[in-house]
Amino acid sequence: MSTSTVNLPSYEDALATYDPVMGLEVHVELGTVTKMFCGCPTAFGADPNTQTCPTCLGLPGALPVVNTKAIESAIRIGLALNCEIAEWCRFARKNYFYPDMPKNFQTSQYDEPIAFNGYLDIEAAGKTWRIEIERAHMEEDTGKSTHVGGATGRIHGAEYSLVDYNRAGIPLIEIVTKPITGTGEHAPEVARAYVAELRELIKALGVSEARMELGQMRCDANVSLRPIGREKFGTRSETKNVNSLRSVERAVTFEIRRHAAVLNAGDTVIQETRHFHENDGTTSPGRVKEEAEDYRYFPEPDLVPVAPARTWVDELRGTLPELPSVRRNRLQAEWGATDHDMQSIQNAGAVDLIVQTVSLGAPADQARKWWMGELARHANEQEAELGDLAITPAQVAELVTLTTAGTLNDKLARQVIVGVLAGEGSPKQVVAARGLAVVSDDGALLAAIDEAIAKFPDAADKVRGGNQGPAGQLIGAVMKTTRGQADAARVRELLLERLSG
Amino acid sequence: MPAITREEVAHLALLSRLDLSEDELAHYAEQLDVILGSVARVSEAVQQLGQGQDIPPTSHALPLVNVTRPDVEQPCLDPADVLSQAPAAQDQRFRVPRILGED
């Protein structure tokens, strides 16, 4: 049962009394070829239980061995988050009984994370916020359960569950922030911006595609409220597995209002995990944390400590890419974009698409114009991400070449986009197949111009008399006859020439 | 005072999904107390050996670090073999009893 929003104070009212404190835990599935502790592949979408072995099935006697690439990725993430890298650290067993881990424990790290004490600077609400990082540690993902029976197909009311262990053992990095304070009314926006920036960073590092819709990156949002002016934190709730940027923002907003309602009524917030519901933006209680906290962690006896050599850490530091924020500032300068433009480009997920289009020869202003204009409109219409549209940066670059060469005007280019998105081929192929090229043959244009003059003699007379106002009507008629395929500038030129003679 | 109480043993039994009778709880509490007492004596010995110096606890018998493998795919088991060990299977998945509501 989810709490309805009907009896909750408004967000503004909640913030007038209380100061929110957040803690964000983000899990990132690494894009390694194999699992954390065994050589099973990690490819998404394989048939159930085809990517398993005695180690990830937890069969007796099987021994785990750590994936070098996963440690490397963890260290690179830690360095990019300005963390210290442990000289020596161990894995630990997190014991719990739940069929998604066949070993009855998850191999994780406890009090010795590989990376700790860092920060990430983010932009939100027009200013920079420094989000302090508590730790980033290595662990493994769980299997995937499908709940059968029960009205909703959810875990509650299910008769039994079916488990696929393909995902069990895929390397995860869990990144935990220190308590985030002082964000006030901007808390939900800051939470979203942090997850967005972290996602950009992870992608820039090339350690994961970080696709939230595929569960490759997911966020647990801890929220608590304290009366404004009080030092001591309130009791927190932890909303689990929030899997889109928008949901992060909504979940935090809802929890702030819900906590405020509980506190206003003089009740105490229960420390519990909660589930977020995409449909109405509310959360509902999961299991109450008390016994669940008792994981009886102990050092994993089957894995020896990880002690990354300082020379290796320095070498990895040298492989860090240009950080997304630095890159954004550079691109903004190169493109001559305003802060607002850049924010829109970033929000639309268009940065890389524009960069690629430019690298394929399109001028930046043209690349921006098409991605942020017509293509953004199509994406919006299809309720899809810009990057998921059926058009590539190469095709957009080709379109730009055709428009700069005068083969296409903007109107025709828009029709070409429709053709490309409909799978009719490259812009050149669509132009050929649909006969969309601009008519620049003066003979054909003059015929259309004469036709227009004959049709609107009054307008023609006025233009002859030196009043260029009505020329638009004549040009419009020509564009109509040529079904928009005429080069309007050339038509104007020819028309004025014709009528001044 | 014992090193472990009967209540703590009951709690551990619950966490470990062991259904212990009252007699068993008392029995194991007594045994675990002896084991923990012995471990405490080892700790005392370590303190004496270290002469006040802190000796880090041993977590592994061998002084090894960084045993890793390259990120290279290895063959997997056949799913039919995998599921042949399962008490119940359906749709090439392990079929398990309902997850919530066992408490």
Interface residues (C-beta under 8 A of the other chain):
Chain A: T32 V33 T34 C38 G39 C40 P41 D47 P48 N49 T50 Q51 T52 C53 P54 L57 L59 V65 V66 N67 T68 K69 A70 I71 W88 R90 N95 F97 Y98 P99 S145 T146 H147 I155 H156 A158 E159 Y160 S161 L162 V163 D164 Y165 E291 D294 R296 P299 P301 L303 V304 P305 V306 A307 P308
Chain B: H11 L14 L15 R17 S59 H60 L62 L64 V65 N66 V67 T68 R69 P70 D71 V72 E73 Q74 P75 C76 L77 P79 V82 L83 Q85 Q90 D91 Q92 R93 F94 R95 V96 P97 R98 I99 L100
